[in-house]
Amino acid sequence: MAVEEGAAERRFAIRDQGFAAPRPEPGLYLVATPIGNLGDITLRALDLLAGADILACEDTRVTQVLLQRYGIRRRLTPYHEHNAAEAGPELLAALEAGRSVALVSDAGTPLVSDPGFRLVGEAIARGVAVHPIPGASAVLSALLASGLPSDAFLFAGFLPQKEGARRQRLEELARVPATLLFFEAPHRIRDSLADMAAVLGDTRPAAVCRELTKAFETVYRGTLPELAAGFEAMERVRGEIVVAIGPPEAEGAAGAADADAILAGLLAEMKPAEAAREAARLTGLSRRDLYQRALAMKAGA
């Protein structure tokens, strides 16, 4: 049952300094929360976490950790894929009664791979004001860390669990002229990378971003076959994972003459292996072929 908070509870603290949280206008607030480092919270988010009449979340245990960090004491209303049919109407009733509802996911921005979009759709249909409260996003954080083109990108959520369906989905996305971003579970990352390499080819640059913003944040970069081989050799994979894959080679992409010009410039400052890797990222051509070409150019210099 949705619970409205009393005014006495509308407070939060930052480094032992207390603040009163204003009561927001009625409406549904989609509040982004940290994806790992709890310091990645905004002041506006704290105002809403402490000040909204109702705070709805996926897992109360996860959200309580964040609230405790900032001295927020209040009841939580669970809202997740298993109870959305029951909890959703209660939240909508509260919204129609003029209350403010803050919706958070376990981490990151609500509605990205969680059931919040259903609640938003119903709220909009009923004329309820919906306000996005921006903040941390695993998708955008991975895009930044990957070093891949960011002018056009497509977030495709989780790939199907079964190999056949997973490969079919990858084939559907293979020619999308944009950087592709996927969420993936640690126990499936090896199989997914192998399928990505098989379907998307051996020249597309990619990055596997693990535990972003957390203590063991790691970004692995390389071609899909290189990443697949690297993860296959790992004894165990843990943590939250986002996979980023560079766009396909465009029609009329760099030819041999263009590649030679790029390599010549890179070889002035880099070793052949480094130059080949960077040239492959820039041109979409095979790193192996570019490496052989770089050796030949170096030998003939």
Protein Blocks (a to p, Z undefined) as FASTA:
>chain_A
ZZdddfklmccdeehiacddddddeddddddddfkbmmlccfklmmmmmmpmbdcdfblm
lmmmmmmmnopacddddddfklmmmmmmmmmmmmmnopacddddfehjehiapaklmmmm
mmmmnopacdddddddfklmmmmmnopafkbccdehjadfbfklmmmmmmmmmmpccddd
ddddfklmmmmmmmmmmmnopkbccdddehehiaklccdeddfklmmmmmmmpmbdgdjd
dddddddddehiacfklmmmmmmmmmmmpcfklmmmmmmmmnopafklmmmmmmmmmmmZ
Z
